[in-house]
Amino acid sequence: MLDKILTPVLEYAGKAIVKGATAAGKAIVDHFAKHGAKYAIGGGAAAVGGAAYVVGESVGHNKGKKEGTAEQAARDEKKMNDLHEQHESDRKRWNEEKQAYEDLLDEIDIK
């Protein structure tokens, strides 16, 4: 039942989209036919400037990514070293506490 309702709606919508796309395409072609020379002259300069901007942005972006990655690696390495030092400190403290406990047990056994 739903397909019986949707089929005409989709056919109408499809025809409207094709008609709209055709009209838009025709308007674009007409516009470029009238003003094409302006775009050829001004657009060439804009294209060259735009290409230079894109290349410059690409180089800067890649350079920034590399620098950012190196900085992040340094931060990660520092964090791992800090965690390792903290673990070693805790391990040393635990061993001292364990030794103190064993010494206390030995003292109690002796008395």
Residue pairs with C-beta under 8 A, 6 or more apart in sequence:
32 39
